[in-house]
């Protein structure tokens, strides 16, 4: 498992975690923002009118309304990215990472507008009469690049696991274990069965109930976040300052946080921002393809609202909750995860600035300090050998080693900083935490107390489960595009199995895999929309001509779309 983790980390460092991918993503959003003259600002009012059905026509082709397409796409984006993803971004890059998440969302509003517009134009009707669409269709029909369409479809299948399945159940099971002590395998088994009934057995009632509960849960989550922020009101301004204070220099060491440079915070913020709102990833066009619209630009405007709701509103609330509560840099008791552990060859002290700088440099660049290799002596659970135990990018304290819930005594083999443990062995101690458990902890820091934990756990369950359902549909469409309808059921079975296995998999491995699959799906889509930038501009101009004609007729008492 550790070798697999190392391989994934190398791939991620070259693709999803690399600067060139970040610049491609932000550069595309910036290009279209300037090229179309800030549509995320100028078109916002029109988008609100369209989503309310003000521009509809009785003859519009499609299976769903604008609003239904918006809620379907949002159910696929509002999930672990808003709860666990924000916590992971701040854990890795410090408060400045939240700023870059918001920048990604602002530019992502334009990117999503563009990708949905061009994909909607080239959607098609399937043999069963339903509408199918997505970037693979414009790649095949307009660009005449079937190989590019195939690459995107394959990437969509992998990303359905990396975005929609694995991190969702992993965050749910971790949160349920931290809050209620429920066994992760049990959580995974129950929810995998429910997911199977929804996407394989076709039990639509569960999906309908979930779709009704999610808006309610979003409201409760919103109120819970405000309660934490209000309870810690004295930290609101310092939290806002911390987001921009070290924006271009990186966040200094604070509490258990060993610090993060500008490049690292920038990269992690953009990466997690993309995971949250999926702008440029190409998933939203698949959901919006079914919407009734005679103008592709009108559906693109509906999609423009998604990053605003998903990231600028919800993720900002989560981020302020984490910062105001102070838990983001606080060491807490937890059970260590294998992929987050690293044992250093020397005894470092956080009270020594030079030691902190050396560890910070090592965590960001992988050199300078040395990892430990050899046998490590353990007596009654305590590490006797003079080493430094890192967990979750922090110096761990009060570390204990257990075997079958009993304190362990003996020797443990360590290879390049990674302890070789038997399946029954685990470490516990104090360190930073990240992802869903961190947000869960933050929500307990208010008048709500433990009720705050329940809000996060139940909210995560509903948000993430609906995301898993939505992404199974995206994978379905990609499988249908590549192989036809007869292979969809095989995909669904594998999807459910992967969902179950991820419930007790290592969180770090899951998130690394997620970042890789997102990049593989995003790159061909960004290249495609850049190639078609002139056609997109032409479609926008045509739309506004029709919009102006509609306004003139509306003022005269006539409705041109009836």
N, C-alpha and C positions, 0 to 999 in steps of 0.2 A: 504493500500500500504506500509506503514511504517513497519507493522508487517511482511509482505512478504519480505521486504528488510532485516530485522533483521534475519529472518530464512535463507535467502540466504547467508548472511555474516557468520553465524555460520557454515553452510555447507562448504563454501569456506575456512574458517580458518582451517578446519579439512582435506580438500582434496587439492584443487588447491592452497590454500595459505599456506599450511603446508610445513615444511622443509623436511619431509620424501618424499613427491612427487618430490620436487626439486632434492633431492639426487638420487632418482630412475631415473629421467630423465637424469641428468648429469652423473650419475654413469654408466648408460647403454652406453651412448655415449663414455665415457672415456674407458670403458671396451673394446668395439669393436675397438676403435682407437688404443689401445695398442695390442689387440689380432690380428688385421689385419695389424699392423705396419703402422699406419698413412696413410690410403688409401686416405684421403682427400687431401693429399699432393702428394703422389706417383702416384695416378691414375688421377690426374687433367688433365694432357696433353692428356691421352688416352680418357678421357671423352669428351674433345673438338673434337677429331677426330671422335668419335662415333656419336655425335650429328650432325655432318656434313655429316653423311652417309658413312663414310670410311669403316665401318665394316658390311655393309648391305649385305643381300643375297636376291636374287629374290624369294626364296621359304620361306622367313620369314612369320610367321603367325601373323596376327594382322590387325587392322583397320586404324592405323595412323602411321606416321613416328616418329622417335625419336624426331625430332625437334617439331613436332606438339604436341606430348605428353608433352614435356617440357613446351611449351607455354601454354598448357591447364592447367597444374599443377600450373604454375606461375600466371595465371589469377586468380586462386583460392587463392594464397598466397599474391600476391602484392595487397594490399588493405588498409583497415583501420589500420592494424598492422604497416604499414610503415609510416603512417601519424599521426593517432590518438594514436596508441599503444605506439610508442616511446615517444610521449608527456606525456602519462599517466605514463609510467615507470619513466621518469625523474621527473615528478610531485610528484610521491610517494616516490621514492628512491634517488632522487638527481642525479648528473652527473655519479656517480659510477654505477648506474643501467644500463647505456649504455654499460659499459665494460662487465657486465655479460650477456647482450643481445648478444654481439659479441662472448663471450666464448660459449654460448649456440649454436650459429650459427656454430662455428668451429667444435664443437663436433657433432652438428646436421647434418653436412655434412656426417659423417660416419653413423649416425643413419638412415638417409634417404636412403643412399646407401644400407644398410642392409635390411631395411623393404621392399623396392621396389624389391630387388633381390629375397627374399624368397616368397613374395606374387606373383611375376610374374611367378615363377616356378609352382605355383599351380592354376593359372587362368584356366578358362574353357569357352567353347562355349555355349551360351544360345540357346534356341529353335528357335530364330529368326536369328541365324547365327552370332550374334555379340559376342564380347569377354567381359567377366565379370571377375573381380578379386578384390583383396583387402585382408586384413588380415583375414576376416571371412572365406575365402576359405582355407587358410593354416591351420587355427584353426580346421576346420571341416575335411579336407581331410588328413592332415599330423599329427596333434596332436590328432585327433580323439576325439575332445572335442566340440561337437555341442553346448553345453550350453555356453561355452566360446565364440564361434562364434556368438551366439544369443545375448549375453551381448554386444559384440562389435558392432553388427549391430544396436541394440537399442541405444547405446551411439552415434553412427554415426548419427542417425536420430535426436537426441536431439542436437548434435553438429552442424548439418546443420543449426539449428536455432541460436545456441550460437556463432558459428564462421562465418557462411556464410550469415545469414539473418539479425538478430536483430542489431548487432553492425554496420553493413554496412550502413543501412538506417538511423540509429540513428546519425551516424557521418555525413552523407550527409545532413540531415535536420538541424542539429546544425550548420554546416558550412554555409549552404545556408541562414539560419536565421541571423547568425553573419555578413555575407558579404553583402547580398542583402535585408535582412529584410523579406524574403519570409516565410509565415506561414508554420510551420512544418507539419501540417495536410495536407496542399495542396501539399507540396513536396512529402509526403508519398503516397498520393492518386494517383498522376500522375505516380510516379515511380512504384507503386504497379501494376497499370494497364499495364504498359510497361513490367514489369517482368512477369505478367500473360500471356501476348501475347507470350512472348518468350518461357516460360516453359510449358504453358498449351495449347495455341493455335498453337504453333509450327511455329511462324513467325521467320524464320531463318535470314531474312535480317537484323533485328536489331542487332542480335548477331554478324553477319558478320561485320557490320559497327563498332560496339564496338571493335571487335578484331583488326580492322585496326586503330582505333583511339587511343587505349591504348598504343601501342608502341610510337606513336607520342607524346602522353601526358606524357609518361615516360621521353622522351627526354626534353620536355618543363619543367617538374618538376625538372629534373636534372640541367638544366640551371638556373632555378629560385633559387634553393638551393645554387648553386655556386655564384650567384649574391649577395645573402644575406651574405654568408660567406666572399666574397671578400669585400663587403661594410663595414663589421665589422672586417676587417683584423687584427686590433690591438687586437682583442679578440680571435683570433685563437689559439695562444699558451696558454693563460690562460685557454681556454676551454679544450684543450687537457690535460693540467696539472690537471684540476679539475676532469677529468674522473678517473685518477689513484692516485691522491694525497691522498684522504681519502678512498682508496679502501677497506682497512681492518679495518678501524675505523668508517666508516660512514661519511656522509656529515654533516658538522656543519650548524647551522642556518645562513641564508644569505638572506637579503632582507625580503620578506614575507615568505620565506621558513623556517619552524620551525626546520628543521634538520631531519635526518634519520640515524638510526644505521646500522651497517654492515649487520646484518641478514635480515633486512627489504629491503635494497637496493638489496642484493643478491637474495632474493626471488622474488621481483617484476621484476627485470631484467630478470631472467630466465623465469618467467611466461609469460611476454610480448614477450620475444624472441621466445618462443614456439608458441604463438599466431601468430607471424609474419611469421615464416617459416614452422610451422606445422611439424617439424622433430620429429618423434616418435609418432605422433598423429594417423598415419595410413590412412590419407586422400590421400596422394600422390600415394600410390600403386593402388588406385581405378582409378586414371587418367592414370597412366602408364600401367595399365593392357592391354589397347587396342593397345599399341605400337607394331609394327612389330619387332620381335627379336627372334632369335633362341637360344640365350644364355641369361638367366635371369640376369646374372651379367652385361651385356652390358647396359641393361635398368637401372639397379641400378646405374651405373656410370653416366648416363644422369641425374638422380635424384640428384646425389651428387652436381651438379652445382646450384641447386635451393637455398639452404640457403646462398650460397656465393653471388648470385645476389640479393636475396631478403633482406637479413639482413646485411651482411658485407658491401655491397655497398650502397643500398638505405637507410637502417635505419641509417647507419653512417652519411650519408649526412643530413638526417632529424635531427639527434641528434646534429650535429655541428651547424646546422642552429638555433636550439633552444638555444644552449648555447652561441654562438657568438652574437646573437641578444640581449641576456640578458632578454628575456621576461619570462623565466621559473621561475624566483623568483620575478617577478614584479607584484604588485597588479594592477588590471585593472577593469574598470567599467563592470559589468555584472549582469544579472538576475540570482538569486540563484536557484539552484536545491534542491528539498526537501531532497533527500538522502544525499546530501553533507553538510547539515546544522546541527549545534550542538550548543546549548547554555549552557555555563558554569556558575556555581553558583557564581563565584567571578569575580571581575574586574581585569583582568590581563593586564600587560603592556609589550610590546615588548622591551622597553628600559631597562627592568630589567632582567638580565641573569637568575636569579632563576626562574622567571615566565616562561621564554622561555623553560628552562629545564623541568619544571613541565608539561607544555603543550606537549612538545615533548615526554616525557615519557608516558603521557596519550594516545596520538595518536598511539603510537606503542604497548603499553601494556594494555591499557584500565583501568588503575587504577591510584591512586594518587589524581588527581584533581577530582572534583565532578561536575556532570551535574546539571542543574537547573530543579526543578519541582515546579509548581505553576502557578499563574497568572502573566503575564508580562504586565506592563503598557506601552501604546504607545500613544504619543501625536503628531498629525500632521505628522505621519509617523515615528517619531523618538522613539527609545526605551528609556524609562525613568528609568526603573528598572536597578540597578547596576549589570549588567551581562557582560559576554564576548561572543560575537557572532563569532563562528568559521564557516567558509565556505571554502570548498575545502582545508582542512587541513591548513588554515591560519587564522589569526586574521582579521576579516572583519572590514572595515572602512566605514564611511558615509552611514550606513545602513538605508534604508527607507522601510517601509511597505505600500503596495498599495492594494486597493480593487477596482476592476473595473477601474484601471488606476488613481484612486484618492487616495491621501494620507489618511491613516487610522488613526483614533483615537479611543481608547477603550482598552479593555483587551484581551489578547491572552493566551489561556491555553497552558502550556508547560509540557510535560510529559517525564522525564528522558532526558532532553536536546532537545527534538523534539517538535517544535511548531505545534499545531493543527490548520491548516488553511482550510478555505473554498476554493472551486475550483477557485473562482474569485480573490483570494488573492495571492500576491507574494512579495518577498523581492528583492531589488536591492541595490548595493553598490560596494565597491572596495574590491577585494580579488584575490587570485591566481585563475587561470583557468587551465583547463587541456584538454586532448584529442584533437579533431580536432580544436576547437576554438583557442587553444594555438599555434598550428602549423600555423594556418591562420594568427594569430597576428605576428608570427615570420617572415613570408614571406613578411610582409608589411614594415619591417625594412631594406630597401635597396633603390637603385635608382628606383626600380619598384613601390614603394609606394603602392597604393591600387590595382595596377595590380597584385601584389604579392598575395593578398587575392584571386583574381580571379583564379590564377594558382592553389592554393590549393583546392578551392571549385570545380572547374571544373575537376581537376585531381582526387579528391576524388570521385566525381560523377562517373567517368569512371572506376577507379580502383575498387571501392566498388561495383558498379553495375555488373561488370564482375565477381567479386568474388561471389556475390549472385547467379548468373547464374551457375557458376561452382559447388557451394555447393549444389544446388538443384539436380544436377546430382548425387553427392555422396549420398544424401538422397534417391534418386530414386533407386540406386543400393542396398542400405541397405533394403529398403522396399521390393524390388523384391526378395532379398535373404530370407527374413523372411516370406512374405505373398504371393508373386507372383505378376505378372504384373497388375492384375485387381485392385489392391489397390493403384497403383501409382498416379492416378489422384486425389484421395482423399487427399493424402499427399501433392500434389502440391497446391491444394486449400488452405489447412491449412498453407502451407509455405508462400503463398502470403498474407494471412490475417495477419499472424504474422509479416511479413515484413512491412505492413501498420501500425499496432499498435505500433511497435517499433519506428516509426518516431517521435512520440511525447511522448515516455516513458522516464522515468528518466535515464539519461546516466549512473549513477553509478550502478543502478540495472542491466542494460543491461550488463555492463562489468563484474559484479560479476557473473551473470548467465553464461556468456561466459567462465570465468575461471573454473567454476564447470564442464561444459559440456566437455571442453577440457581435463580435468583430467580424467573423466569417460571413455573417448574414448582412451586416451593414455595408461593408466595403463595395460589393458589386452594385448595391442599390444606389449609393452615393455617386459612383462613377456613372451609372445610367442616367440619373437625373441631371448631372452636370452636362452630359452630352446633349441632352434634350432641352437645355435651358431656353433656347430661342422659341421652341414650340410652346413651352410653358408660358412664356411671356405673351405669345400670340393668343393663347386660350384666355389669359387674364384680361387682355384688352377686349376680346369679343364678349366676355362676360359682362364687363362694365358698360358696354354699349347696350346690352340687353337690360341690364339693371336700370340704367337711366330711362330707357323706354318704358319699363315697368313702372317707375316712379311717376312719369308723366301721365300715364294712363290711370294710375291709382288716384292721382289728384283730380282727374276728370270724372272719377266715379266708376271707371271701368277696371276690370281685373283681367289682365292679359293672359294669366295662366289658367283661367277657368275654361 
